Structure formats: C-alpha cells, structure tokens
Amino acid sequence: MAEKAVLDKGSSFMDPLKGLLLTYFMPESCYDEFFLNFNFLDVPCLKIVLSKGLGLGIILGSVMVKLPQVFKMLGAKSAEGLSFKSVLLELLAITGTMAYSIANKFPFSAWGEALFLMLQTAAIGFLIQHYGGRSSRGFLFLVVYFGLLVLLLSPVTPKLVVTYMQASNMPAIIIGRLIQAVANFRNGHTGQLSAISVFLLFAGSLARIFTSLQETGDSLMAFTYIISSTCNGIIALQVLYYWNSSPEHKKKKKKKKE
C-alpha cells in the first residue's frame, strides 16, 4: 500500500506527454513544479517555458518567413528595389550567429531559425543576380558561399574566428539595413520587398532578445538582436510609409508629367 501511495504521488495526468515536454519545453524540475506540485505561477519556470515556446515558434515561423519574398520575386520575375549588398551583409550576420551558436553548443531552440533564414536568404541572393541577367554569377555566389560555410563549421576553424564573426554582426546588420533603407528612400518605394517577410523578421528579432538572454545568457547574442530589431524596425516603418507606392505607380506618375 505504501509503495502504491508513493507511485500515485509521483505520477501526473501529463505523464503521457512528459517526454515531449522535457525535450522541447522545460527541465524535469519545472515539470514536477507544474504537474506534481500544481504550482503554475513559478516565475523561473514560466520564463523557461515562455522562452522555449517563443524559440520554437520563431523556428517554425522562419521556415516560411522569407518565402513570401521569394514568391513575390518569382511572380514579378524581378528583383527591383532589392540590394544584393544588403542581402550579402544579412547573410554574413545570419551565418555568424549560426556558427557562433553551434561552436558554443547553444540549444537549437535558441538559434534554429538562422538555418532556415540562411537558406532562404541565399536563394534571394541568387534570384537578385538571376533577374539582373547574371545567372552564372548567381550560381558562383552559391558555390562559394556554401563552400565557405562548410569550412567555417568544420573543426579547422578556430573558435576565436567564429566569436569575432559574431561580434562583426552588429556593423554588418547596421550597414546592410542602411543600404536597403537608402535604396528605398532613393526609389521612393520598397520595390519587390515583401511586407509580410519584413514584419515577421521584425517580430522574430524582438522575441529573440528575450530568448537569447533566457536560454544562452550571452550578452553578445542579445545585443546583436537588439541592433537587428532596431534596423528591421526602420525597414518596417518604410514599408508602411511607402505602402501605396510601387514601381508601376511611379512610372504612371512620370508619364502623366510628360
């Protein structure tokens, strides 16, 4: 009877999902706190669950965050308004974050979106070259980039190099976003820039400030996301400001003046 009482005390209605919850959302101490002690207001555990949940949400969202941008370019068969230099600098920043996180063995939930953003950003870089009539240069860009990526993630690359690369993310993000912002300002529109992608990137970088502090405790990572959020916010404001402007609208205005 005593053994049965002990077993009953240590069991929970959530036990069938325990493996899933411990793998993706919380440590065992928080599982016990929530589902054995029924203390759902434990602040440290709530922070952990919120951070894990946000992290997984960001990763799932990142699978398609730049697809609207890709589809918009494919549909228009144009890369007008998009800066290749800006894409390169963004790719540098994403790659630095991914390599730094892998080198420091951070949990996948803290950086996983970088993998999907990297693939989609590389595709956008190729499309900019392709629709600019430079397809061969676009293929060369992909070959060189993925070759360097393999080298960067290999044991051959010292950890110090990866750390310096992560530190260089901040100027890369600022310069990259400023190039795009200046291009938008000069054009008087945001061209083929996808509003959905821009707003999702802004929301994701904001959420990452909290999750990076909670899951990694790395101030360099957190500060990078603060810079990224600020720069993404500027582009998001431009998208709103130029909402009714487009390349076609500008051309019509010019024709009327003539």
N, C-alpha and C positions, 0 to 999 in steps of 0.2 A: 504493500500500500504506500509506504514511504517513497519507494522508487517511482511509482506511478505519479505521486504528487510532484516529485522533482521534475519528471518529464513534462507534466502538464504546465508547470511553471515556466519551463524553458521553451515552450512551443508558442507559436503565434499563427493567426489566420493568414498571415502573409508569407508563411514558410514556403509555399509552392513557388513564390516569386523571389525568394531570398537570393538565389544565385545571380539572377538578373540585376537585382537592386545593388548587391555588393560589388558586382563587376562594373556597373556604369554610374551609379548614383551616390553611394555612401559607403563608409567603412562599417565594419561589424559593430563597433561601439555605438554608432548612430542608429543602426538597425535595432539594436537592443533598446536604445533610449526611446525610439518611436513606437516600436511594435511589441515590446515586452513591458516597458515601464509606462507606455502611453503618454510620454512627455513630448508632445508635438510642438512645444514652444521653446525647445532647447536652441538658443541662438547660434552657438558654434556649428551645430549640426544643420540648422536651417541654412546657414551660409554655404556649407559644403554642398548640400542638395541643390540650392539655387545656382551655385557656380557650375556644378556638373550638368544640371539641366540646361542652363544657358549655353554651356560649351557644346553640348550635343546638338542643341537647336541651331547654333551657329554653323556647326559642321554640316548638318543636314541641309541647311539653307544655302551653304556655299557650293553644294553640288550643282545648284542651278542659278546662283546669284548673277553670273555673267552670261548665262545663256540668252537672256533677252537681248543683251548687247550683240552677241554673235548672230542671233537670228535677225536682228534689225539690219546688220551689215549685209547678211546673205540676201535678205529680201530686197534691200535697196541696191545691191551689187555696188556698194560704195562705202568708203571709209572716210568720207568728207567730215571735217571737224575733229577727227581723232589724231592725236600726236603720237608718232612712233617713239619719239624720245621719251615722252611721258610714260608710255607702256613699258619701255626698257627699264626705266628707273623704278617703276612699280614692281616689275618682275624681279629686279635686284633686291628690293625690300622684302618681298614675299619669300624669295629663296633664302635670304639671310635669316629670317625668322624661322623657317623650316629647318635649316641646317643647325642653327643655334639650339633649337628645341630638341632635336634628335641627339646632338652632342651632349646635352645636359640631361638627357633621359627624362624629359618632362612628359606627363601623361598625354596621350593622344587627344583627349578632350580639351587640352589647353592650347593646341596648335593645329589640329587636324584640318581646319578649313584652308590652311596655307597650301596643302597638297592639291586640293581641287581648284583653288584660285590660281595656282601656278599653271596648271594645265589649261585653264580657260584663258588666262592672260597671254600665254604663249600662242594659243590659237588666234587671239585677237591681233597679236603682233604679226603673225603670218598673213592674216586677211588684209591688214593695212598695206603690207608690201604687195600682196596679190592684186588688190584693187587699184594699186598705184602703178600697175603694169610692171612690177618687179618680182614675179613669182619665183624666179631662180634665187634671188636674194632672200626671199622668204624661206625657202627650203634650207638655204645655207644657215640662216639665223636659227632655225630649229635644230639642225645638226650640231652646230657649235654650242648652243645653249645646253642641250641635253648631255653633250659630251662633258662640258664643264661641270654640270650638276652631278654626274656620276663621280667625277674626280673630287668634288667638294664633299660628297657624302662618304667617300672612301676613307679608310684608316690612314692613308697617306697624308691627308690634310691635317695640320696641327690644330688643336682646339683653339689656340690663340687667334688663328686666322679667322675662324668662324665667329669668335667673340668680336673681333674688330669689324667684321662684316655686319654683325647685328648692330653695332654702335653706329656704323655708317648709314643705317636705315633711315635715321632721322633726317639728315640732309637730303638723302635720295628721295624720300617721301615728299618733303617740302618742295624741292626743285621740280620733281615730276608733276606734282599737282599744280604748281605755279605755271609751268609750261602749258598745261591743259587750260588753266583759268585764263591765261593771257590769250591763248588761241581762241577761246570762246568769246572773250571781250573784243578782239580784233574782228572776228567774223560777225559779231552781233547776233549769234545764235549758237546752240550747242551741237549742231550738225546731227550726226548719227549716234550721238551719245544717248544711251538708254537711261531714262529716268528711273525705271524700276531697279536696274543694277546700281545706279548711284545711291539711291535711298537705302537699299539693302546693305551696301558697303558701309554707309554712314552708321546705320543702326548696329551692324555687326561689330564695327571698331569701337563704338561706345560700350557695348556689352563686354567686350574683351578687356577693357580697363579693369573691371571688377574681377573677371575670371582669372586674369593673369596674376593679379595680386593674391587672390584666394588660393589658386592651385599651384603656383610656382613660387610666389613670394619674391619674384625677380623684378626689381625696380626698373631695370633697363627695358624689359619687355613691356611693363606698364607704361613707362614714359613714351615708348615707341607708339603705343596705341593711343595715347593722349594726342600726340602730334598727328597721327593718322586721322583721328576723329575730327580734329580741327580742320585739316586740309580737305577731308571728304565733305565736311560741312560747308566749306566755301563753294565746292563744285555743286553741292545740292542746292544751295541758295541761287547759284547761277541758272540751274535747270528751272527753278521756279520763276526767276526773273525773265528768262528768255522763253517761257512756256509757249507763247503764241508766235514765236519767231522760228523760222526754218529757212533752209537754203532756197526752197521754192518761193517762199513768201518774199525773201529779199530780192530775188530775180524779178518777180512781178512788180515790185516797187520801182526797180530800176527801169523797167520797160515803160511804166506809167510816166516817169520823169522825162524819158526820152520822147 
